[in-house]
Amino acid sequence: MEQECAVFTLILLCLIIEMIQGDTVTQPSNPTLVKETENTSIHCKYDLTSGSTPVLFWYIQDPNQAPQLILNEYSKEEDIPPRFRNRFSASHTNAEKTFHLNITAAVLSDSATYFCALRPTL
């Protein structure tokens, strides 16, 4: 009986930890180096513990600035800020749980920190 309680407690603890951890996004921690005019993708992988449908976002943070929304998976071209319009897009693959940011013809002003998010954060 004591051993059964220990196993049940361990399973319950694992379930609680999983619920606490929640949904996650993972991005490579290494900087991406790109020459001007080259195309690149910034990778984002997500995991859902809630089983809900993801709503995904990409943000940019320029040095000494607050993060700014670039786009979400439902953005139309006219919704994207002019600075990124026609050069930034995202590709969402549900089966692989990825949401990659694609940058066409990189320019020096694209140098920044990029964040992938599952929920609106700003």
C-alpha positions as CSV (number, residue, x, y, z in Angstrom):
1,M,0.0,0.0,0.0
2,E,2.8,2.4,0.9
3,Q,4.6,1.7,-2.4
4,E,1.3,2.3,-4.4
5,C,0.9,5.7,-2.6
6,A,4.5,6.6,-3.5
7,V,3.9,5.8,-7.2
8,F,0.6,7.7,-7.2
9,T,2.3,10.7,-5.5
10,L,5.1,10.7,-8.1
11,I,2.6,10.6,-11.0
12,L,0.6,13.4,-9.5
13,L,3.7,15.4,-8.9
14,C,4.8,15.0,-12.5
15,L,1.4,16.1,-13.7
16,I,1.4,19.2,-11.5
17,I,4.9,20.1,-12.7
18,E,3.8,19.7,-16.3
19,M,0.8,22.0,-15.7
20,I,3.0,24.6,-14.0
21,Q,5.6,24.6,-16.8
22,G,2.9,25.5,-19.3
23,D,3.3,26.3,-23.0
24,T,6.8,27.0,-24.2
25,V,8.7,28.4,-27.2
26,T,12.3,27.6,-28.0
27,Q,14.6,29.6,-30.2
28,P,18.3,29.0,-30.9
29,S,20.5,30.9,-28.5
30,N,23.3,31.5,-31.0
31,P,23.3,34.7,-32.9
32,T,22.4,34.5,-36.6
33,L,24.9,36.2,-38.8
34,V,23.6,37.3,-42.2
35,K,25.2,39.5,-44.9
36,E,23.3,42.4,-46.3
37,T,20.9,41.4,-49.1
38,E,20.9,37.7,-48.0
39,N,17.8,35.9,-47.0
40,T,17.5,34.2,-43.6
41,S,15.1,32.5,-41.3
42,I,14.9,32.7,-37.5
43,H,13.6,29.5,-36.1
44,C,11.0,29.0,-33.4
45,K,9.7,25.7,-32.0
46,Y,6.8,25.6,-29.6
47,D,5.1,23.1,-27.3
48,L,1.6,23.2,-26.0
49,T,0.7,21.6,-22.7
50,S,-2.8,23.0,-22.7
51,G,-3.9,21.4,-26.0
52,S,-5.2,24.7,-27.2
53,T,-4.7,26.2,-30.7
54,P,-1.6,28.3,-30.7
55,V,-1.6,32.0,-31.6
56,L,2.0,32.9,-32.5
57,F,3.8,36.2,-32.7
58,W,7.2,37.6,-33.7
59,Y,8.7,40.7,-31.9
60,I,11.8,42.7,-32.5
61,Q,13.8,44.5,-29.9
62,D,16.2,47.1,-31.1
63,P,19.1,48.2,-28.8
64,N,17.8,50.3,-25.9
65,Q,14.2,50.1,-27.1
66,A,11.1,48.2,-26.0
67,P,10.1,45.1,-28.0
68,Q,7.8,45.9,-31.1
69,L,5.4,43.5,-32.7
70,I,6.4,42.5,-36.2
71,L,3.6,40.1,-37.1
72,N,1.4,37.2,-35.9
73,E,0.3,34.2,-37.9
74,Y,-2.9,36.0,-39.0
75,S,-1.3,39.3,-40.0
76,K,-2.1,40.6,-43.4
77,E,0.6,42.5,-45.3
78,E,-1.1,45.9,-44.4
79,D,-1.0,44.9,-40.7
80,I,2.8,44.6,-40.7
81,P,4.7,47.8,-39.8
82,P,6.1,49.6,-42.9
83,R,9.7,48.9,-41.8
84,F,9.1,45.1,-42.2
85,R,6.4,45.0,-44.9
86,N,7.3,43.1,-48.1
87,R,10.5,41.6,-46.5
88,F,9.3,39.8,-43.3
89,S,6.9,36.8,-43.3
90,A,6.4,33.8,-41.1
91,S,5.9,30.1,-41.9
92,H,3.8,28.0,-39.5
93,T,3.9,24.2,-39.6
94,N,1.4,22.7,-37.2
95,A,2.7,19.2,-37.5
96,E,6.3,20.2,-36.6
97,K,5.1,22.9,-34.1
98,T,7.3,25.5,-35.8
99,F,6.8,29.2,-36.5
100,H,9.8,30.6,-38.4
101,L,10.4,34.2,-39.2
102,N,11.6,34.7,-42.8
103,I,13.6,37.8,-43.7
104,T,14.2,38.7,-47.4
105,A,17.1,40.9,-48.4
106,A,18.5,41.7,-44.9
107,V,19.6,45.2,-44.2
108,L,21.8,46.6,-41.5
109,S,18.8,48.0,-39.5
110,D,17.5,44.4,-39.2
111,S,20.2,43.8,-36.6
112,A,18.3,43.3,-33.4
113,T,17.0,40.7,-31.0
114,Y,14.0,38.7,-32.2
115,F,11.4,37.0,-29.9
116,C,8.8,34.3,-30.8
117,A,5.8,34.2,-28.5
118,L,2.7,32.1,-28.1
119,R,0.5,34.8,-26.7
120,P,0.5,38.6,-27.1
121,T,3.0,39.9,-24.6
122,L,2.8,43.7,-25.2
